[in-house]
């Protein structure tokens, strides 16, 4: 039987509303969870609670990128600060070593909920990194 190697996580692309807005050094994975609802009636034959699925929750997605002159993502956050919620579709694509798309996640109705400017240190030789946290209303794995 041939050995099947898992895909590497460093080869990915992020688009927002179909446009590449820059390279990201790190993207937190979207997650889905369902809070269990516990319920028990007094005449249950067993002495335990039953569980059923409750509300579905989607964890925020965080984008980190090396600071450039582009103000696109910062301006998106400024729109929220000004009272305009401009929801967008964010797609995270994982690629193999030949740059072929092998998996894709679509983040539905995303909007920025937190922006973090880079920290500064005169004795450091690291790249300045900006961060944008996105709230959203769903995630699908399309591939």
Residue, then its C-alpha position, 0 to 999 in steps of 0.5 A: x500500500x502506498x504511503x499517503x502524505x498529509x497536505x502542508x499548511x503553509x501553502x495557502x491563499x486568501x481572497x476577499x470578495x474574489x480579490x487578492x488583498x495581499x499575502x498573509x503570514x498567518x490565518x487562524x482556521x475557522x471553527x464551528x461548534x454547537x452548544x449541547x442542551x441538556x434536558x431531563x424529565x422527571x420520569x426518565x428511566x435512567x438517572x442521566x440527562x439527555x443531550x441535543x444540539x443547541x445553537x451553532x456558533x462560528x469562531x472568529x477568523x484572524x488574518x495577520x500580514x506584514x505591513x505594506x502601504x495598502x490600506x484596504x483592510x484598515x479602511x474596511x475596519x474604519x467603515x465599521x467604526x463609522x457605522x457601516x457594516x460591509x459584509x464580504x465573502x472570504x475564501x481560504x484555499x489550501x494548495x499542494x506543492x504544484x500550486x493546485x487548489x486541494x481544499x477551500x473554505x468559504x467564510x460567509x458574511x465576514x466583517x472586521x471586529x478588531x484591528x491591531x496595529x504592529x508593535x514597535x521595538x527599536x532593537x528588533x529586526x522583525x517584520x511589522x505585522x498588522x492583524x484583523x479579526x473577522x466575525x462571520x455568519x458561517x463557514x463551508x468547506x467547498x473542496 
